[in-house]
């Protein structure tokens, strides 16, 4: 964007798509910038923090905001557009400086780290935790981890620095499905990661997906059983969604199984992949069954009550109970998305493409071409 604003010639700017004589042209891919510390903090003075809230049961304090310490992920998950993207790390001292700025200037008291795998580089995590604990900012935080990228010393350091919850992408309880989606982590790693987290008084939000390619009612039951056996504190369940740019999207479209391409409805709550062995209604039925089975156990109910730490938690739980028990969703207001609602894939590609890439190639394909397999 800076090159464009400074008046650069479009054909000379890498990573750009532009119109010329009624046609769309693509330049060569732009080199990945490994130095994230060269970028300034976001323009927080333009943000109304009252509009932003973390997910239900994922916070201790408010107001909250998202941050990143890393970009990229070496994982190969077929459903994720971050798969096989170049991993880069910010200087832990800069991250602590940013948290201090957010607290002192904007009153932020909770950080949600949205790194795909926060714990991927252990040395940096330990240094960040050391610096944050020494700064004593009184800010709580959460982060995403992998079952095979977690340890006792990391958990201890994270807890000491104010972390109270980790989100673990477990995805499935069936080992064959795990191989299919490119995440063949052995169950023993997940069991040990949960034990480590609980040993250091960190809550575990287990993230699971149903409706994978090749899924059956039995494999979905394996997932629910695994979630209960793991004893995760929070059970997050999504419906498999073939986002453009992922290996999953390429696979599902090549089989003709994508039900529609109305991007407005791609939100992990609707069945988009129409698999012959698993009707959509079975997925919806299992979703309802799984939430009730997990959360309506006395042990979990008492655990949720004990973790109430903020008045907003009561409201969050009331809304969640409505959805869980009665399937009633509260309609969000304040924004008008109707301009996007009826757009289809063809509406975005209304001109011919020529140049280095003669056909549209989404990010998964580009990464494969670059040698990431």
FENRA-V18686 format. One record per residue. N is the residue number from 1. PSI is psi in degrees with one decimal (NA if undefined). Layout:
n & psi
N & PSI
N & PSI
//
This chain:
n & psi
1 & -39.3
2 & -41.2
3 & -38.6
4 & -48.4
5 & -34.1
6 & 3.2
7 & 19.9
8 & 151.3
9 & 126.5
10 & -43.1
11 & -19.2
12 & -0.4
13 & 113.5
14 & 148.7
15 & 25.3
16 & 142.8
17 & 133.4
18 & 161.9
19 & 140.7
20 & 120.5
21 & 41.9
22 & 2.5
23 & 155.9
24 & 130.2
25 & 146.5
26 & 134.8
27 & -179.9
28 & 154.3
29 & 146.1
30 & 141.5
31 & 142.1
32 & 131.3
33 & 115.6
34 & -16.7
35 & 87.5
36 & -21.6
37 & -9.6
38 & -17.7
39 & 142.7
40 & 172.6
41 & 154.8
42 & 160.9
43 & 71.4
44 & -25.2
45 & -13.0
46 & 4.4
47 & 133.1
48 & 100.3
49 & -15.2
50 & -17.7
51 & -2.5
52 & 126.3
53 & 141.6
54 & 170.6
55 & 154.2
56 & 134.9
57 & 15.0
58 & 6.9
59 & 158.7
60 & -35.0
61 & 162.5
62 & 154.4
63 & 160.7
64 & 160.0
65 & 159.0
66 & 152.9
67 & 166.0
68 & 137.2
69 & -24.4
70 & 161.6
71 & 148.2
72 & 166.5
73 & 131.3
74 & -2.3
75 & 164.1
76 & 24.8
77 & 125.7
78 & -22.9
79 & -2.3
80 & 131.8
81 & -7.2
82 & -4.3
83 & 134.1
84 & 36.0
85 & 150.9
86 & 126.3
87 & 129.2
88 & 148.2
89 & 135.5
90 & 158.0
91 & 122.5
92 & -34.4
93 & -37.1
94 & -36.7
95 & -43.0
96 & -39.7
97 & -39.6
98 & -40.5
99 & -42.4
100 & -42.7
101 & -44.2
102 & -39.5
103 & -48.2
104 & -37.5
105 & -35.5
106 & 0.3
107 & 19.0
108 & 135.6
109 & -0.5
110 & 133.0
111 & 132.6
112 & 106.4
113 & 122.8
114 & 16.2
115 & 140.2
116 & -41.1
117 & 93.4
118 & -34.8
119 & 17.2
120 & -32.0
121 & 94.5
122 & -45.3
123 & -44.2
124 & -36.6
125 & -45.3
126 & -39.2
127 & -42.5
128 & -46.2
129 & -39.2
130 & -45.9
131 & -40.1
132 & -40.7
133 & -40.1
134 & -32.6
135 & -25.6
136 & 57.4
137 & -11.7
138 & 26.6
139 & 130.1
140 & 159.7
141 & 163.4
142 & 163.5
143 & 160.8
144 & 137.4
145 & 167.8
146 & 151.4
147 & -26.4
148 & 15.2
149 & 58.8
150 & 147.8
151 & 167.8
152 & -46.8
153 & -33.6
154 & -45.6
155 & -42.8
156 & -43.7
157 & -41.3
158 & -44.0
159 & -43.3
160 & -25.6
161 & 4.0
162 & -0.8
163 & 138.5
164 & -10.5
165 & 141.8
166 & 140.6
167 & 124.1
168 & 120.2
169 & 96.2
170 & -39.5
171 & -47.0
172 & 156.1
173 & 4.7
174 & 123.8
175 & -33.1
176 & -41.5
177 & -39.0
178 & -39.9
179 & -40.4
180 & -38.3
181 & 4.9
182 & 25.9
183 & 63.6
184 & 59.8
185 & 130.8
186 & 146.4
187 & -32.4
188 & -33.8
189 & -41.1
190 & -43.9
191 & -45.5
192 & -38.7
193 & -41.2
194 & -42.5
195 & -42.7
196 & -47.7
197 & -48.1
198 & -33.1
199 & -29.4
200 & 19.6
201 & 41.0
202 & 129.7
203 & 150.5
204 & 118.2
205 & 110.6
206 & 123.0
207 & 123.1
208 & 156.4
209 & 139.6
210 & 156.9
211 & 20.0
212 & 161.8
213 & 126.7
214 & 3.6
215 & 150.7
216 & 174.0
217 & -37.9
218 & -43.6
219 & -31.6
220 & -36.6
221 & -35.8
222 & -39.6
223 & -46.9
224 & -44.4
225 & -40.5
226 & -42.0
227 & -42.1
228 & -42.9
229 & -36.0
230 & -25.2
231 & 41.8
232 & 151.9
233 & -35.8
234 & 138.8
235 & 106.4
236 & 119.5
237 & 125.6
238 & 160.4
239 & 131.6
240 & 126.6
241 & 123.8
242 & 77.4
243 & 135.5
244 & 139.2
245 & -4.2
246 & 160.2
247 & -34.7
248 & -44.6
249 & -45.3
250 & -43.0
251 & -48.4
252 & -39.9
253 & -35.7
254 & -27.7
255 & -8.8
256 & 27.2
257 & -4.5
258 & 120.6
259 & -36.3
260 & 167.5
261 & 43.6
262 & 95.0
263 & -25.9
264 & -27.6
265 & 8.0
266 & 89.1
267 & 21.1
268 & 11.8
269 & -0.5
270 & 143.6
271 & 116.5
272 & -27.0
273 & 121.3
274 & 85.4
275 & 138.7
276 & -32.2
277 & -6.4
278 & 94.0
279 & 149.1
280 & -39.2
281 & -32.1
282 & -38.2
283 & -45.4
284 & -41.9
285 & -41.1
286 & -36.8
287 & -46.9
288 & -44.9
289 & -44.0
290 & -44.2
291 & -44.5
292 & -43.4
293 & -41.0
294 & -49.5
295 & -19.9
296 & 24.2
297 & 136.1
298 & -40.0
299 & -43.8
300 & -39.9
301 & -46.1
302 & -37.3
303 & -41.3
304 & -39.6
305 & -42.9
306 & -26.2
307 & 2.7
308 & 118.1
309 & -3.5
310 & 142.6
311 & -31.5
312 & -23.1
313 & -37.0
314 & -45.1
315 & -42.9
316 & -44.8
317 & -36.3
318 & -44.0
319 & -40.3
320 & -37.7
321 & -37.4
322 & -44.1
323 & -42.4
324 & -45.3
325 & -36.6
326 & -5.9
327 & 34.7
328 & 123.5
329 & 133.4
330 & 126.6
331 & 128.5
332 & 144.9
333 & -179.6
334 & -20.7
335 & 144.4
336 & 108.3
337 & 13.2
338 & -24.1
339 & -21.4
340 & -16.3
341 & -37.5
342 & 11.6
343 & 140.6
344 & 172.7
345 & -43.1
346 & -25.0
347 & -19.9
348 & -15.6
349 & 74.4
350 & 5.5
351 & 161.8
352 & 153.0
353 & 131.7
354 & 161.0
355 & -154.0
356 & -31.9
357 & 108.3
358 & -19.5
359 & 158.3
360 & 126.7
361 & 115.9
362 & 171.4
363 & -35.1
364 & -43.0
365 & -40.7
366 & -38.2
367 & -37.9
368 & -41.5
369 & -29.6
370 & -1.3
371 & 6.0
372 & 105.9
373 & NA
//
